[in-house]
Structure formats: C-alpha cells, structure tokens
Amino acid sequence: MKLLALSTLVLLCAAGATAAGEAKKRAPPTKLQIGVKYRPDNCPIKATVGDKVAVHYEGTLFEDGKKFDSSYDRKEPIEFVLGQGHVIKGWDQGILGMCIGEKRILKIPADLAYGERGSPPVIPPSSALVFRTELVAINGKKAEDDDAVRDEL
C-alpha cells in the first residue's frame, strides 16, 4: 500500500514538474518588441521613411533560437529603402529612428514577419523571429564619416 502511495506521489510530482516546464516556455511576441542594446552618444541623424539604410543582422527563430540568416556571415549588410515594403514589416518599423552605429534586438511577431505562410524551408509558418541588428549607414553615410549629418534640401 505504501509503495502504491509513493509511486502515485512520484508520478504526480513528475507530472507537475513537466507542466511547470511547459509553463516556462516563452510565449511568442504578439507585438513588435524593440530592445536598444547600444546607442551612440552622438546621433546627428536617425533613420526615417524613405532613407536608404544599410543594416547588419542575424536572424533567429524565436521558438528555438535557430539561426536562419546572417549578413555578418556574408560580411555584407543588407541595403533597402526604409518604409517602402522592401523588407518585412517588423523591420520597417523596428529600424525606424535608429542612429548610425545603433544596435537593437527586434522580436517580431509572425504577422509582422512572414505570417501564416512562413518562408519555407527556412522559416516555418506562423513563426515569430528575433533579429540582432546594427544600423551601418543612412543614405551612404557611416558612423566614421565626419559629415554624417542629414542633407536637407
């Protein structure tokens, strides 16, 4: 009888531990989360809609942290015009307002990434993504440029 009670107690504890472990699993973001990891003291210009930006990045799946792409590995940042839909919505929103040299972590929900379709075979359907980003240049101007200020008409 004692053995049966002890066995039941062990099974209940194991089930409780498993349930607790499941509860600790992070829920994917439901809205864009922007974490500023580094911002230069001097920020004469910030990225705005219509700017051509150059961004270094590393992309991982939120669910398991698996890396699916990295411009650092290629040693070549991606260039695009901000706010024109050339990249996923989470990037258009998450890069906005960055300074040259600034580093951010973007946690992007599936609906601001590749949505229900994903980007097979690398990104599964309905996947939240995490990007470690660094703004390298705005309109060709880099942090080391002495004249890294916005040219106004």
VMD Tcl script that builds the backbone (N, CA, C; Angstrom):
set m [mol new atoms 459]
animate dup $m
set s [atomselect $m all]
$s set {name element resname resid chain x y z} {
  {N N MET 1 A 0.815 -1.187 0.000}
  {CA C MET 1 A 0.000 0.000 0.000}
  {C C MET 1 A 0.867 1.263 0.000}
  {N N LYS 2 A 1.915 1.215 0.886}
  {CA C LYS 2 A 2.820 2.361 0.930}
  {C C LYS 2 A 3.528 2.549 -0.397}
  {N N LEU 3 A 3.884 1.451 -1.068}
  {CA C LEU 3 A 4.558 1.511 -2.362}
  {C C LEU 3 A 3.649 2.149 -3.407}
  {N N LEU 4 A 2.370 1.804 -3.400}
  {CA C LEU 4 A 1.416 2.383 -4.331}
  {C C LEU 4 A 1.263 3.878 -4.085}
  {N N ALA 5 A 1.156 4.279 -2.834}
  {CA C ALA 5 A 1.031 5.696 -2.495}
  {C C ALA 5 A 2.286 6.457 -2.893}
  {N N LEU 6 A 3.450 5.874 -2.664}
  {CA C LEU 6 A 4.711 6.508 -3.017}
  {C C LEU 6 A 4.843 6.632 -4.534}
  {N N SER 7 A 4.463 5.586 -5.267}
  {CA C SER 7 A 4.506 5.617 -6.729}
  {C C SER 7 A 3.582 6.685 -7.276}
  {N N THR 8 A 2.390 6.800 -6.715}
  {CA C THR 8 A 1.425 7.818 -7.135}
  {C C THR 8 A 1.983 9.212 -6.878}
  {N N LEU 9 A 2.590 9.388 -5.709}
  {CA C LEU 9 A 3.172 10.678 -5.357}
  {C C LEU 9 A 4.290 11.046 -6.328}
  {N N VAL 10 A 5.153 10.110 -6.678}
  {CA C VAL 10 A 6.250 10.356 -7.616}
  {C C VAL 10 A 5.689 10.737 -8.983}
  {N N LEU 11 A 4.681 10.021 -9.452}
  {CA C LEU 11 A 4.072 10.332 -10.749}
  {C C LEU 11 A 3.423 11.713 -10.755}
  {N N LEU 12 A 2.751 12.069 -9.677}
  {CA C LEU 12 A 2.131 13.392 -9.588}
  {C C LEU 12 A 3.180 14.492 -9.583}
  {N N CYS 13 A 4.270 14.279 -8.876}
  {CA C CYS 13 A 5.356 15.265 -8.849}
  {C C CYS 13 A 5.978 15.416 -10.232}
  {N N ALA 14 A 6.185 14.291 -10.909}
  {CA C ALA 14 A 6.767 14.339 -12.251}
  {C C ALA 14 A 5.834 15.066 -13.212}
  {N N ALA 15 A 4.544 14.811 -13.126}
  {CA C ALA 15 A 3.573 15.484 -13.978}
  {C C ALA 15 A 3.564 16.980 -13.681}
  {N N GLY 16 A 3.643 17.326 -12.414}
  {CA C GLY 16 A 3.677 18.741 -12.035}
  {C C GLY 16 A 4.922 19.429 -12.549}
  {N N ALA 17 A 6.069 18.750 -12.490}
  {CA C ALA 17 A 7.321 19.322 -12.985}
  {C C ALA 17 A 7.253 19.527 -14.496}
  {N N THR 18 A 6.664 18.561 -15.202}
  {CA C THR 18 A 6.513 18.692 -16.646}
  {C C THR 18 A 5.602 19.864 -16.984}
  {N N ALA 19 A 4.503 19.991 -16.276}
  {CA C ALA 19 A 3.586 21.111 -16.515}
  {C C ALA 19 A 4.259 22.436 -16.216}
  {N N ALA 20 A 5.064 22.484 -15.162}
  {CA C ALA 20 A 5.775 23.717 -14.825}
  {C C ALA 20 A 6.783 24.053 -15.918}
  {N N GLY 21 A 7.448 23.031 -16.444}
  {CA C GLY 21 A 8.410 23.245 -17.519}
  {C C GLY 21 A 7.736 23.787 -18.766}
  {N N GLU 22 A 6.564 23.251 -19.061}
  {CA C GLU 22 A 5.807 23.752 -20.206}
  {C C GLU 22 A 5.390 25.201 -20.003}
  {N N ALA 23 A 5.020 25.559 -18.783}
  {CA C ALA 23 A 4.587 26.925 -18.493}
  {C C ALA 23 A 5.738 27.910 -18.621}
  {N N LYS 24 A 6.975 27.454 -18.407}
  {CA C LYS 24 A 8.129 28.328 -18.509}
  {C C LYS 24 A 8.490 28.642 -19.956}
  {N N LYS 25 A 8.009 27.856 -20.903}
  {CA C LYS 25 A 8.283 28.091 -22.309}
  {C C LYS 25 A 7.752 29.476 -22.679}
  {N N ARG 26 A 8.596 30.274 -23.281}
  {CA C ARG 26 A 8.230 31.648 -23.613}
  {C C ARG 26 A 7.147 31.682 -24.681}
  {N N ALA 27 A 6.203 32.568 -24.478}
  {CA C ALA 27 A 5.176 32.791 -25.497}
  {C C ALA 27 A 5.757 33.724 -26.553}
  {N N PRO 28 A 5.455 33.478 -27.820}
  {CA C PRO 28 A 5.978 34.368 -28.866}
  {C C PRO 28 A 5.383 35.770 -28.727}
  {N N PRO 29 A 6.102 36.775 -29.197}
  {CA C PRO 29 A 5.573 38.138 -29.084}
  {C C PRO 29 A 4.313 38.302 -29.929}
  {N N THR 30 A 3.410 39.137 -29.441}
  {CA C THR 30 A 2.189 39.452 -30.191}
  {C C THR 30 A 2.269 40.842 -30.796}
  {N N LYS 31 A 3.299 41.602 -30.389}
  {CA C LYS 31 A 3.560 42.905 -30.995}
  {C C LYS 31 A 5.070 43.073 -31.093}
  {N N LEU 32 A 5.506 44.000 -31.917}
  {CA C LEU 32 A 6.934 44.246 -32.096}
  {C C LEU 32 A 7.561 44.680 -30.782}
  {N N GLN 33 A 8.664 44.036 -30.421}
  {CA C GLN 33 A 9.427 44.408 -29.226}
  {C C GLN 33 A 10.808 44.873 -29.677}
  {N N ILE 34 A 11.166 46.097 -29.280}
  {CA C ILE 34 A 12.440 46.688 -29.668}
  {C C ILE 34 A 13.302 46.850 -28.429}
  {N N GLY 35 A 14.454 46.225 -28.437}
  {CA C GLY 35 A 15.409 46.356 -27.341}
  {C C GLY 35 A 16.649 47.072 -27.840}
  {N N VAL 36 A 16.891 48.270 -27.327}
  {CA C VAL 36 A 18.086 49.019 -27.718}
  {C C VAL 36 A 19.258 48.478 -26.901}
  {N N LYS 37 A 20.243 47.929 -27.584}
  {CA C LYS 37 A 21.414 47.353 -26.922}
  {C C LYS 37 A 22.583 48.328 -26.897}
  {N N TYR 38 A 22.650 49.235 -27.868}
  {CA C TYR 38 A 23.693 50.251 -27.901}
  {C C TYR 38 A 23.185 51.426 -28.726}
  {N N ARG 39 A 23.380 52.615 -28.201}
  {CA C ARG 39 A 23.064 53.838 -28.945}
  {C C ARG 39 A 24.253 54.780 -28.783}
  {N N PRO 40 A 24.815 55.259 -29.900}
  {CA C PRO 40 A 25.957 56.176 -29.806}
  {C C PRO 40 A 25.574 57.467 -29.072}
  {N N ASP 41 A 26.553 58.046 -28.392}
  {CA C ASP 41 A 26.315 59.325 -27.709}
  {C C ASP 41 A 25.961 60.415 -28.707}
  {N N ASN 42 A 26.633 60.390 -29.858}
  {CA C ASN 42 A 26.386 61.385 -30.898}
  {C C ASN 42 A 25.478 60.770 -31.960}
  {N N CYS 43 A 24.305 61.357 -32.132}
  {CA C CYS 43 A 23.338 60.822 -33.102}
  {C C CYS 43 A 22.752 61.983 -33.913}
  {N N PRO 44 A 23.535 62.492 -34.867}
  {CA C PRO 44 A 23.059 63.653 -35.623}
  {C C PRO 44 A 21.897 63.349 -36.571}
  {N N ILE 45 A 21.793 62.097 -37.030}
  {CA C ILE 45 A 20.656 61.735 -37.882}
  {C C ILE 45 A 20.100 60.391 -37.442}
  {N N LYS 46 A 18.795 60.245 -37.650}
  {CA C LYS 46 A 18.102 58.991 -37.361}
  {C C LYS 46 A 17.416 58.534 -38.641}
  {N N ALA 47 A 17.282 57.230 -38.765}
  {CA C ALA 47 A 16.657 56.652 -39.950}
  {C C ALA 47 A 15.182 57.045 -40.022}
  {N N THR 48 A 14.770 57.551 -41.173}
  {CA C THR 48 A 13.381 57.928 -41.398}
  {C C THR 48 A 12.871 57.254 -42.671}
  {N N VAL 49 A 11.566 57.243 -42.840}
  {CA C VAL 49 A 10.944 56.660 -44.027}
  {C C VAL 49 A 11.528 57.322 -45.271}
  {N N GLY 50 A 11.920 56.497 -46.229}
  {CA C GLY 50 A 12.495 56.978 -47.481}
  {C C GLY 50 A 14.011 56.963 -47.506}
  {N N ASP 51 A 14.654 56.781 -46.349}
  {CA C ASP 51 A 16.110 56.696 -46.305}
  {C C ASP 51 A 16.576 55.348 -46.835}
  {N N LYS 52 A 17.711 55.359 -47.543}
  {CA C LYS 52 A 18.358 54.104 -47.925}
  {C C LYS 52 A 19.268 53.739 -46.759}
  {N N VAL 53 A 18.982 52.606 -46.135}
  {CA C VAL 53 A 19.742 52.179 -44.964}
  {C C VAL 53 A 20.534 50.917 -45.274}
  {N N ALA 54 A 21.649 50.765 -44.562}
  {CA C ALA 54 A 22.450 49.541 -44.620}
  {C C ALA 54 A 22.438 48.957 -43.213}
  {N N VAL 55 A 22.045 47.693 -43.110}
  {CA C VAL 55 A 21.865 47.054 -41.809}
  {C C VAL 55 A 22.553 45.694 -41.786}
  {N N HIS 56 A 23.374 45.495 -40.754}
  {CA C HIS 56 A 23.906 44.164 -40.479}
  {C C HIS 56 A 22.912 43.481 -39.542}
  {N N TYR 57 A 22.771 42.166 -39.678}
  {CA C TYR 57 A 21.790 41.455 -38.855}
  {C C TYR 57 A 22.128 39.985 -38.714}
  {N N GLU 58 A 21.521 39.422 -37.673}
  {CA C GLU 58 A 21.490 37.969 -37.506}
  {C C GLU 58 A 20.054 37.620 -37.160}
  {N N GLY 59 A 19.448 36.736 -37.935}
  {CA C GLY 59 A 18.069 36.333 -37.711}
  {C C GLY 59 A 17.976 34.949 -37.119}
  {N N THR 60 A 17.148 34.813 -36.066}
  {CA C THR 60 A 16.922 33.520 -35.431}
  {C C THR 60 A 15.416 33.294 -35.253}
  {N N LEU 61 A 15.045 32.039 -35.131}
  {CA C LEU 61 A 13.658 31.698 -34.835}
  {C C LEU 61 A 13.421 31.947 -33.342}
  {N N PHE 62 A 12.321 32.592 -33.004}
  {CA C PHE 62 A 12.005 32.861 -31.603}
  {C C PHE 62 A 11.844 31.565 -30.827}
  {N N GLU 63 A 11.206 30.589 -31.442}
  {CA C GLU 63 A 10.856 29.343 -30.758}
  {C C GLU 63 A 12.063 28.576 -30.235}
  {N N ASP 64 A 13.091 28.428 -31.066}
  {CA C ASP 64 A 14.221 27.593 -30.644}
  {C C ASP 64 A 15.586 28.269 -30.777}
  {N N GLY 65 A 15.615 29.506 -31.247}
  {CA C GLY 65 A 16.878 30.232 -31.356}
  {C C GLY 65 A 17.745 29.826 -32.532}
  {N N LYS 66 A 17.208 28.989 -33.426}
  {CA C LYS 66 A 17.985 28.520 -34.573}
  {C C LYS 66 A 18.242 29.672 -35.547}
  {N N LYS 67 A 19.519 29.880 -35.875}
  {CA C LYS 67 A 19.887 30.936 -36.829}
  {C C LYS 67 A 19.478 30.516 -38.228}
  {N N PHE 68 A 18.807 31.427 -38.945}
  {CA C PHE 68 A 18.417 31.123 -40.316}
  {C C PHE 68 A 19.100 32.019 -41.333}
  {N N ASP 69 A 19.689 33.143 -40.889}
  {CA C ASP 69 A 20.365 34.031 -41.828}
  {C C ASP 69 A 21.241 35.005 -41.053}
  {N N SER 70 A 22.297 35.479 -41.712}
  {CA C SER 70 A 23.183 36.453 -41.084}
  {C C SER 70 A 23.980 37.207 -42.130}
  {N N SER 71 A 23.843 38.518 -42.130}
  {CA C SER 71 A 24.673 39.340 -43.018}
  {C C SER 71 A 26.104 39.384 -42.491}
  {N N TYR 72 A 26.276 39.192 -41.178}
  {CA C TYR 72 A 27.621 39.148 -40.606}
  {C C TYR 72 A 28.417 37.995 -41.224}
  {N N ASP 73 A 27.754 36.843 -41.417}
  {CA C ASP 73 A 28.425 35.691 -42.021}
  {C C ASP 73 A 28.884 35.998 -43.445}
  {N N ARG 74 A 28.086 36.790 -44.167}
  {CA C ARG 74 A 28.418 37.163 -45.547}
  {C C ARG 74 A 29.341 38.376 -45.610}
  {N N LYS 75 A 29.506 39.047 -44.457}
  {CA C LYS 75 A 30.332 40.254 -44.363}
  {C C LYS 75 A 29.813 41.368 -45.268}
  {N N GLU 76 A 28.494 41.404 -45.431}
  {CA C GLU 76 A 27.864 42.402 -46.294}
  {C C GLU 76 A 26.485 42.770 -45.732}
  {N N PRO 77 A 26.304 44.023 -45.290}
  {CA C PRO 77 A 24.989 44.403 -44.773}
  {C C PRO 77 A 23.947 44.453 -45.889}
  {N N ILE 78 A 22.694 44.314 -45.506}
  {CA C ILE 78 A 21.598 44.450 -46.465}
  {C C ILE 78 A 21.289 45.936 -46.620}
  {N N GLU 79 A 20.970 46.358 -47.832}
  {CA C GLU 79 A 20.582 47.747 -48.094}
  {C C GLU 79 A 19.161 47.760 -48.635}
  {N N PHE 80 A 18.363 48.706 -48.144}
  {CA C PHE 80 A 16.983 48.848 -48.604}
  {C C PHE 80 A 16.483 50.249 -48.263}
  {N N VAL 81 A 15.394 50.633 -48.910}
  {CA C VAL 81 A 14.761 51.921 -48.618}
  {C C VAL 81 A 13.728 51.678 -47.527}
  {N N LEU 82 A 13.885 52.392 -46.431}
  {CA C LEU 82 A 13.043 52.206 -45.251}
  {C C LEU 82 A 11.607 52.661 -45.500}
  {N N GLY 83 A 10.665 51.837 -45.061}
  {CA C GLY 83 A 9.247 52.198 -45.132}
  {C C GLY 83 A 8.590 51.974 -46.471}
  {N N GLN 84 A 9.255 51.270 -47.371}
  {CA C GLN 84 A 8.710 51.038 -48.713}
  {C C GLN 84 A 8.244 49.607 -48.930}
  {N N GLY 85 A 8.276 48.783 -47.878}
  {CA C GLY 85 A 7.830 47.402 -48.005}
  {C C GLY 85 A 8.831 46.484 -48.673}
  {N N HIS 86 A 10.096 46.883 -48.744}
  {CA C HIS 86 A 11.123 46.041 -49.352}
  {C C HIS 86 A 11.582 44.927 -48.417}
  {N N VAL 87 A 11.244 45.064 -47.138}
  {CA C VAL 87 A 11.589 44.071 -46.119}
  {C C VAL 87 A 10.323 43.770 -45.324}
  {N N ILE 88 A 10.407 42.846 -44.381}
  {CA C ILE 88 A 9.231 42.533 -43.567}
  {C C ILE 88 A 8.810 43.769 -42.754}
  {N N LYS 89 A 7.543 43.835 -42.411}
  {CA C LYS 89 A 7.000 44.987 -41.685}
  {C C LYS 89 A 7.710 45.240 -40.359}
  {N N GLY 90 A 8.089 44.177 -39.675}
  {CA C GLY 90 A 8.792 44.324 -38.404}
  {C C GLY 90 A 10.112 45.068 -38.551}
  {N N TRP 91 A 10.754 44.914 -39.702}
  {CA C TRP 91 A 11.992 45.654 -39.966}
  {C C TRP 91 A 11.687 47.108 -40.287}
  {N N ASP 92 A 10.717 47.360 -41.152}
  {CA C ASP 92 A 10.368 48.750 -41.482}
  {C C ASP 92 A 10.035 49.534 -40.213}
  {N N GLN 93 A 9.368 48.887 -39.271}
  {CA C GLN 93 A 9.010 49.560 -38.016}
  {C C GLN 93 A 10.171 49.574 -37.021}
  {N N GLY 94 A 10.921 48.494 -36.943}
  {CA C GLY 94 A 11.962 48.353 -35.929}
  {C C GLY 94 A 13.244 49.121 -36.213}
  {N N ILE 95 A 13.530 49.402 -37.481}
  {CA C ILE 95 A 14.742 50.143 -37.854}
  {C C ILE 95 A 14.485 51.652 -37.794}
  {N N LEU 96 A 13.233 52.040 -37.928}
  {CA C LEU 96 A 12.847 53.455 -37.900}
  {C C LEU 96 A 13.366 54.134 -36.635}
  {N N GLY 97 A 14.021 55.266 -36.799}
  {CA C GLY 97 A 14.524 56.033 -35.656}
  {C C GLY 97 A 15.890 55.622 -35.153}
  {N N MET 98 A 16.506 54.627 -35.781}
  {CA C MET 98 A 17.844 54.199 -35.347}
  {C C MET 98 A 18.897 55.215 -35.756}
  {N N CYS 99 A 19.938 55.313 -34.945}
  {CA C CYS 99 A 21.116 56.123 -35.243}
  {C C CYS 99 A 22.141 55.253 -35.957}
  {N N ILE 100 A 23.024 55.867 -36.717}
  {CA C ILE 100 A 24.127 55.124 -37.324}
  {C C ILE 100 A 24.981 54.549 -36.195}
  {N N GLY 101 A 25.237 53.255 -36.250}
  {CA C GLY 101 A 26.014 52.575 -35.221}
  {C C GLY 101 A 25.164 51.982 -34.109}
  {N N GLU 102 A 23.877 52.312 -34.085}
  {CA C GLU 102 A 22.993 51.776 -33.039}
  {C C GLU 102 A 22.752 50.291 -33.260}
  {N N LYS 103 A 22.599 49.575 -32.136}
  {CA C LYS 103 A 22.310 48.144 -32.184}
  {C C LYS 103 A 21.010 47.882 -31.443}
  {N N ARG 104 A 20.138 47.105 -32.075}
  {CA C ARG 104 A 18.854 46.742 -31.482}
  {C C ARG 104 A 18.594 45.256 -31.656}
  {N N ILE 105 A 17.779 44.745 -30.736}
  {CA C ILE 105 A 17.226 43.404 -30.905}
  {C C ILE 105 A 15.740 43.580 -31.169}
  {N N LEU 106 A 15.293 43.036 -32.289}
  {CA C LEU 106 A 13.890 43.115 -32.681}
  {C C LEU 106 A 13.248 41.748 -32.498}
  {N N LYS 107 A 12.222 41.698 -31.662}
  {CA C LYS 107 A 11.421 40.476 -31.522}
  {C C LYS 107 A 10.142 40.744 -32.298}
  {N N ILE 108 A 9.972 39.991 -33.366}
  {CA C ILE 108 A 8.935 40.289 -34.349}
  {C C ILE 108 A 7.879 39.192 -34.370}
  {N N PRO 109 A 6.605 39.563 -34.131}
  {CA C PRO 109 A 5.553 38.548 -34.210}
  {C C PRO 109 A 5.367 38.082 -35.652}
  {N N ALA 110 A 4.777 36.917 -35.808}
  {CA C ALA 110 A 4.608 36.314 -37.130}
  {C C ALA 110 A 3.891 37.240 -38.112}
  {N N ASP 111 A 2.882 37.980 -37.642}
  {CA C ASP 111 A 2.119 38.824 -38.571}
  {C C ASP 111 A 2.914 40.018 -39.084}
  {N N LEU 112 A 4.038 40.356 -38.444}
  {CA C LEU 112 A 4.921 41.415 -38.942}
  {C C LEU 112 A 6.177 40.824 -39.593}
  {N N ALA 113 A 6.192 39.483 -39.716}
  {CA C ALA 113 A 7.310 38.780 -40.355}
  {C C ALA 113 A 6.788 38.141 -41.649}
  {N N TYR 114 A 6.749 36.822 -41.692}
  {CA C TYR 114 A 6.311 36.126 -42.906}
  {C C TYR 114 A 4.916 35.523 -42.786}
  {N N GLY 115 A 4.236 35.803 -41.662}
  {CA C GLY 115 A 2.851 35.399 -41.482}
  {C C GLY 115 A 2.617 33.906 -41.506}
  {N N GLU 116 A 1.410 33.542 -41.877}
  {CA C GLU 116 A 0.994 32.138 -41.887}
  {C C GLU 116 A 1.746 31.290 -42.898}
  {N N ARG 117 A 2.239 31.901 -43.960}
  {CA C ARG 117 A 2.928 31.122 -44.998}
  {C C ARG 117 A 4.368 30.787 -44.630}
  {N N GLY 118 A 5.003 31.619 -43.762}
  {CA C GLY 118 A 6.403 31.407 -43.439}
  {C C GLY 118 A 7.260 31.693 -44.654}
  {N N SER 119 A 8.459 31.187 -44.663}
  {CA C SER 119 A 9.362 31.298 -45.810}
  {C C SER 119 A 10.109 29.973 -45.933}
  {N N PRO 120 A 9.361 28.937 -46.409}
  {CA C PRO 120 A 9.929 27.593 -46.486}
  {C C PRO 120 A 11.184 27.559 -47.354}
  {N N PRO 121 A 12.094 26.692 -47.064}
  {CA C PRO 121 A 12.074 25.719 -45.976}
  {C C PRO 121 A 12.715 26.256 -44.689}
  {N N VAL 122 A 13.171 27.494 -44.701}
  {CA C VAL 122 A 13.955 28.024 -43.584}
  {C C VAL 122 A 13.096 28.499 -42.414}
  {N N ILE 123 A 12.007 29.202 -42.713}
  {CA C ILE 123 A 11.166 29.771 -41.662}
  {C C ILE 123 A 9.795 29.109 -41.714}
  {N N PRO 124 A 9.444 28.372 -40.661}
  {CA C PRO 124 A 8.148 27.691 -40.638}
  {C C PRO 124 A 6.971 28.680 -40.630}
  {N N PRO 125 A 5.794 28.200 -41.006}
  {CA C PRO 125 A 4.593 29.050 -40.962}
  {C C PRO 125 A 4.358 29.624 -39.553}
  {N N SER 126 A 3.834 30.820 -39.505}
  {CA C SER 126 A 3.436 31.494 -38.253}
  {C C SER 126 A 4.576 31.589 -37.241}
  {N N SER 127 A 5.779 31.858 -37.727}
  {CA C SER 127 A 6.939 31.943 -36.843}
  {C C SER 127 A 7.247 33.376 -36.423}
  {N N ALA 128 A 7.432 33.558 -35.128}
  {CA C ALA 128 A 7.980 34.811 -34.607}
  {C C ALA 128 A 9.488 34.745 -34.808}
  {N N LEU 129 A 10.092 35.901 -35.058}
  {CA C LEU 129 A 11.521 35.960 -35.351}
  {C C LEU 129 A 12.231 36.926 -34.415}
  {N N VAL 130 A 13.529 36.731 -34.260}
  {CA C VAL 130 A 14.370 37.638 -33.481}
  {C C VAL 130 A 15.531 38.058 -34.373}
  {N N PHE 131 A 15.745 39.364 -34.458}
  {CA C PHE 131 A 16.861 39.886 -35.235}
  {C C PHE 131 A 17.753 40.736 -34.351}
  {N N ARG 132 A 19.042 40.438 -34.407}
  {CA C ARG 132 A 20.065 41.293 -33.799}
  {C C ARG 132 A 20.510 42.202 -34.936}
  {N N THR 133 A 20.271 43.516 -34.807}
  {CA C THR 133 A 20.526 44.443 -35.902}
  {C C THR 133 A 21.531 45.521 -35.507}
  {N N GLU 134 A 22.212 46.033 -36.525}
  {CA C GLU 134 A 23.137 47.156 -36.354}
  {C C GLU 134 A 23.000 48.051 -37.582}
  {N N LEU 135 A 22.627 49.309 -37.368}
  {CA C LEU 135 A 22.495 50.245 -38.483}
  {C C LEU 135 A 23.888 50.737 -38.856}
  {N N VAL 136 A 24.320 50.397 -40.066}
  {CA C VAL 136 A 25.667 50.697 -40.534}
  {C C VAL 136 A 25.731 52.044 -41.244}
  {N N ALA 137 A 24.697 52.376 -42.028}
  {CA C ALA 137 A 24.723 53.621 -42.805}
  {C C ALA 137 A 23.313 54.098 -43.107}
  {N N ILE 138 A 23.197 55.404 -43.284}
  {CA C ILE 138 A 21.963 56.036 -43.742}
  {C C ILE 138 A 22.329 56.881 -44.960}
  {N N ASN 139 A 21.698 56.593 -46.088}
  {CA C ASN 139 A 21.967 57.310 -47.336}
  {C C ASN 139 A 23.467 57.383 -47.643}
  {N N GLY 140 A 24.156 56.259 -47.398}
  {CA C GLY 140 A 25.583 56.161 -47.703}
  {C C GLY 140 A 26.512 56.733 -46.647}
  {N N LYS 141 A 25.972 57.358 -45.630}
  {CA C LYS 141 A 26.810 57.955 -44.582}
  {C C LYS 141 A 26.992 56.964 -43.449}
  {N N LYS 142 A 28.267 56.789 -43.058}
  {CA C LYS 142 A 28.608 55.840 -41.998}
  {C C LYS 142 A 29.039 56.596 -40.750}
  {N N ALA 143 A 29.131 55.891 -39.648}
  {CA C ALA 143 A 29.500 56.491 -38.364}
  {C C ALA 143 A 30.848 57.189 -38.433}
  {N N GLU 144 A 31.798 56.639 -39.197}
  {CA C GLU 144 A 33.131 57.231 -39.249}
  {C C GLU 144 A 33.211 58.470 -40.140}
  {N N ASP 145 A 32.140 58.754 -40.903}
  {CA C ASP 145 A 32.123 59.947 -41.748}
  {C C ASP 145 A 31.998 61.189 -40.881}
  {N N ASP 146 A 32.879 62.149 -41.103}
  {CA C ASP 146 A 32.823 63.402 -40.335}
  {C C ASP 146 A 31.544 64.166 -40.616}
  {N N ASP 147 A 31.011 64.002 -41.805}
  {CA C ASP 147 A 29.812 64.762 -42.190}
  {C C ASP 147 A 28.559 63.901 -42.119}
  {N N ALA 148 A 28.489 63.005 -41.143}
  {CA C ALA 148 A 27.331 62.111 -41.027}
  {C C ALA 148 A 26.147 62.861 -40.443}
  {N N VAL 149 A 25.705 63.844 -41.195}
  {CA C VAL 149 A 24.503 64.603 -40.825}
  {C C VAL 149 A 23.567 64.555 -42.014}
  {N N ARG 150 A 22.308 64.736 -41.749}
  {CA C ARG 150 A 21.301 64.660 -42.809}
  {C C ARG 150 A 21.438 65.845 -43.748}
  {N N ASP 151 A 21.493 65.562 -45.049}
  {CA C ASP 151 A 21.475 66.618 -46.072}
  {C C ASP 151 A 20.027 67.014 -46.285}
  {N N GLU 152 A 19.710 68.235 -46.016}
  {CA C GLU 152 A 18.353 68.747 -46.229}
  {C C GLU 152 A 18.332 69.576 -47.499}
  {N N LEU 153 A 17.256 69.507 -48.205}
  {CA C LEU 153 A 17.114 70.309 -49.449}
  {C C LEU 153 A 16.808 71.732 -49.120}
}
mol reanalyze $m
mol bondsrecalc $m
mol representation Tube
mol addrep $m
